[in-house]
Amino acid sequence: MRAAEERLEQIPERFRGFAYEGAAMGFTVVDALPFSGGGRVAGLLAGRGDRHVYMVYVGIGWAMARLPRFRWPDEPLDPLLRWLVLDGYGFHQAYFRTERYVRRKWRDPAFPWPADDFTGYAGRAIDQGVGRALWFVAGADADLVTRMIDDFPPSRRADLYSGAGLAATYAGGADEDELRGFFKRAGEHRPQVAQGSAFAAEARLRAGLLVPHTETATQAICGMSPQEAARICARTRPTGPVPGPWPAYETWRRRIADEFATLGRC
């Protein structure tokens, strides 16, 4: 594991988070093999991968998209962040199975993971990953991303815009004017775009990988610095189970979106 970490740490800051994401995918696949002994993903998270926990969970989702269901991971995951696994799954499916997931807008009506999801939230978490993928499928063309999202049923757009806002901030690819235009065209879904952008800022800051385009994006979308956006994420993060009809993760997302609405940003 130490050798893998040392090589990952040599990746340029802009791309290092993606490298940890890929490593998590690879370790998940190896852990799923018969007689592998497992423990590689856990080892990654016990070391330097902890700073990249968001990306590691996304990488687990990539692996699930490639593994047969009986090989899906069943080890304990953070109850708050485990939905990022499905975000990763959704990204993979939209990016590599674009015809089905983007053009035909297919959605699994009863996704089987996690087994204790009695709220039906899995489909929404997957859509957040689909929204992230749209930023890449569209080549970071903000106008095209907007048109693609608005072609989906209205009930799915909030999660798609959230994912796209995260990708625009974490991955970059658009200038300030393009980002401001994207935010404006999101209309009623601006709070979700800002929430996704804040999540991206939190992920980059936790990993120590802040880059200029993240600053540009949070200023254009959130109206504040990455540090300020990340503080909103930290302040609103649930510390335990949250009563209500949806998981604590969705409560967190809503709190962040509501903060931006309260600030008058949206």
C-alpha positions in Angstrom: 0.0 0.0 0.0 2.8 2.4 0.8 4.3 2.0 -2.7 0.9 2.8 -4.2 0.5 5.8 -2.1 3.9 7.1 -3.0 3.1 6.8 -6.7 -0.3 8.5 -6.2 1.4 11.4 -4.4 3.5 12.1 -7.5 0.4 12.9 -9.6 0.0 16.6 -10.2 -2.4 18.2 -7.8 -5.1 18.9 -10.4 -5.4 15.2 -11.2 -4.4 13.5 -8.0 -7.9 13.2 -6.7 -8.9 11.3 -9.8 -5.9 9.1 -9.4 -7.1 8.1 -5.9 -10.5 7.5 -7.4 -9.0 5.1 -9.9 -6.9 3.4 -7.3 -10.0 2.8 -5.2 -11.7 1.2 -8.2 -8.8 -1.1 -8.8 -8.5 -2.1 -5.1 -12.2 -2.8 -4.9 -12.0 -5.1 -7.9 -9.0 -6.9 -6.5 -10.7 -7.2 -3.1 -13.7 -8.8 -4.8 -11.6 -11.6 -6.4 -11.8 -15.0 -4.8 -9.0 -15.7 -2.3 -7.7 -12.1 -2.5 -8.0 -11.7 1.2 -9.6 -8.3 0.8 -8.7 -5.2 2.9 -7.1 -3.1 0.2 -9.7 -0.4 0.1 -9.8 -0.3 3.9 -6.0 0.0 3.9 -6.2 2.9 1.5 -8.7 4.7 3.7 -6.5 4.0 6.8 -3.6 5.8 5.1 -3.3 8.8 2.8 -6.6 7.9 1.1 -8.5 9.3 4.1 -7.9 12.8 2.8 -9.5 11.6 -0.5 -12.4 9.8 1.1 -15.0 11.3 -1.1 -13.1 10.2 -4.3 -12.3 6.8 -2.8 -16.0 6.2 -2.3 -16.8 7.3 -5.8 -14.1 4.9 -7.0 -15.8 2.0 -5.2 -18.9 2.8 -7.2 -17.0 2.7 -10.5 -15.9 -0.9 -9.5 -19.5 -1.9 -8.7 -20.5 -0.9 -12.3 -17.9 -3.5 -13.5 -18.4 -6.3 -11.0 -21.2 -8.8 -10.9 -23.6 -8.0 -8.1 -22.7 -11.0 -5.9 -19.2 -9.4 -5.8 -20.3 -6.0 -4.7 -18.6 -4.8 -1.5 -20.4 -5.6 1.7 -17.9 -4.2 4.3 -19.1 -1.4 6.5 -19.0 2.0 4.9 -19.5 5.4 6.5 -23.3 5.7 6.8 -23.3 9.3 5.7 -20.9 9.1 2.8 -21.8 5.7 1.4 -24.2 7.4 -1.1 -21.1 8.6 -2.9 -20.6 5.0 -4.0 -23.8 5.3 -6.0 -22.7 8.7 -7.3 -19.7 6.9 -8.7 -21.8 4.1 -10.1 -24.0 6.7 -11.8 -21.1 8.6 -13.3 -19.7 5.3 -14.8 -23.0 4.3 -16.3 -23.7 7.7 -17.8 -20.1 8.1 -19.2 -19.7 4.6 -20.6 -23.3 3.7 -21.3 -24.4 7.1 -22.6 -27.0 5.9 -25.0 -29.0 4.2 -22.3 -28.5 6.5 -19.3 -28.3 9.9 -21.0 -30.1 9.7 -24.3 -32.7 7.2 -23.3 -32.7 8.4 -19.7 -33.0 5.0 -18.2 -33.2 4.6 -14.4 -33.3 1.5 -12.3 -36.7 1.5 -10.5 -35.5 -0.6 -7.6 -31.7 -0.5 -7.2 -30.6 -3.3 -4.9 -27.8 -1.5 -3.0 -27.5 -0.7 -0.2 -29.8 -3.5 1.1 -31.1 -1.3 3.9 -32.2 1.6 1.7 -35.9 1.7 2.5 -36.3 5.3 1.3 -35.7 4.6 -2.4 -32.9 7.2 -2.4 -30.5 5.1 -4.4 -31.9 6.4 -7.7 -31.3 9.9 -6.7 -27.7 9.3 -5.6 -27.1 7.7 -9.0 -28.6 10.7 -10.7 -26.1 12.9 -8.9 -23.4 10.9 -10.5 -25.1 11.1 -13.9 -25.1 14.8 -13.5 -21.4 14.8 -12.9 -20.8 12.7 -16.0 -22.8 15.1 -18.1 -20.1 17.7 -17.6 -17.6 15.4 -19.2 -19.9 13.9 -21.8 -20.6 17.5 -22.9 -16.9 18.4 -22.9 -17.4 21.0 -20.2 -19.6 23.0 -22.6 -21.9 24.7 -20.1 -24.6 25.5 -22.6 -24.7 21.9 -23.8 -24.8 20.6 -20.2 -27.8 22.8 -19.5 -29.7 21.5 -22.6 -28.9 17.9 -21.7 -30.1 18.3 -18.1 -33.3 20.2 -19.2 -34.1 17.3 -21.5 -34.6 15.0 -18.5 -37.9 14.8 -16.6 -38.3 17.7 -14.2 -38.2 15.5 -11.1 -34.6 14.4 -11.9 -33.1 17.8 -12.7 -32.2 19.0 -9.2 -29.9 16.1 -8.7 -28.4 16.3 -12.2 -27.7 20.0 -11.7 -26.0 19.3 -8.3 -23.7 16.8 -9.9 -22.9 19.1 -12.8 -22.0 21.9 -10.4 -19.7 19.6 -8.5 -17.9 18.5 -11.7 -17.6 22.1 -12.9 -15.9 23.1 -9.7 -13.7 20.0 -9.1 -12.7 19.2 -12.7 -12.8 22.6 -14.3 -13.0 23.2 -18.0 -15.0 26.4 -18.1 -14.1 30.0 -17.6 -15.8 32.5 -15.2 -18.3 33.8 -17.7 -19.3 30.3 -18.8 -19.8 29.3 -15.2 -21.9 32.3 -14.4 -24.0 31.6 -17.4 -24.5 28.0 -16.4 -25.5 29.0 -12.9 -28.0 31.6 -14.2 -29.6 29.1 -16.6 -30.1 26.6 -13.8 -33.0 28.8 -12.7 -34.8 27.2 -9.8 -32.0 24.6 -9.4 -29.4 27.2 -8.5 -29.3 26.1 -4.9 -28.4 22.6 -6.0 -25.7 23.8 -8.3 -24.2 25.8 -5.4 -24.5 22.8 -3.2 -22.5 20.7 -5.7 -19.9 23.4 -6.1 -19.5 23.6 -2.3 -19.1 19.8 -2.1 -16.3 20.0 -4.6 -14.5 22.8 -2.7 -14.8 20.7 0.5 -13.3 17.6 -1.3 -10.4 19.6 -2.8 -9.6 21.4 0.5 -9.8 18.2 2.6 -7.3 16.6 0.2 -5.0 19.6 0.1 -5.5 19.9 -3.7 -6.9 23.4 -4.1 -6.4 24.6 -7.7 -7.2 28.0 -9.4 -10.2 26.7 -11.3 -11.9 25.7 -8.0 -11.5 29.3 -6.8 -13.0 30.6 -10.1 -15.9 28.2 -9.9 -16.9 28.9 -6.3 -16.7 32.6 -6.9 -18.9 32.3 -10.0 -21.4 29.8 -8.5 -21.3 30.2 -4.8 -20.3 33.9 -4.6 -17.5 33.1 -2.2 -14.1 31.5 -1.8 -13.6 27.7 -1.7 -12.7 28.0 2.0 -16.0 29.8 2.8 -18.0 27.2 0.7 -16.3 24.3 2.5 -17.1 25.9 5.9 -20.8 25.8 5.0 -20.4 22.0 4.3 -18.6 21.5 7.7 -21.2 23.6 9.6 -24.2 21.8 8.2 -22.8 18.2 8.2 -24.9 15.8 10.3 -23.1 14.2 13.2 -25.4 11.2 13.5 -28.8 9.8 12.3 -31.3 12.4 11.2 -35.0 11.7 11.5 -37.0 12.2 8.3 -38.0 10.5 5.0 -34.6 10.5 3.5 -31.0 9.6 4.5 -28.8 12.0 6.5 -26.7 12.6 3.4 -29.8 14.2 1.7 -30.4 16.2 4.8 -26.8 17.5 4.5 -27.3 18.4 0.8 -30.5 20.2 1.6 -29.0 22.2 4.4 -26.2 23.4 2.2 -28.6 24.4 -0.6 -30.8 26.2 1.9 -27.8 28.1 3.2 -27.1 29.5 -0.2 -30.8 30.4 -0.6 -30.8 32.1 2.7 -27.7 34.1 1.8 -29.6 35.4 -1.2 -27.2 33.7 -3.6 -30.0 31.7 -5.3 
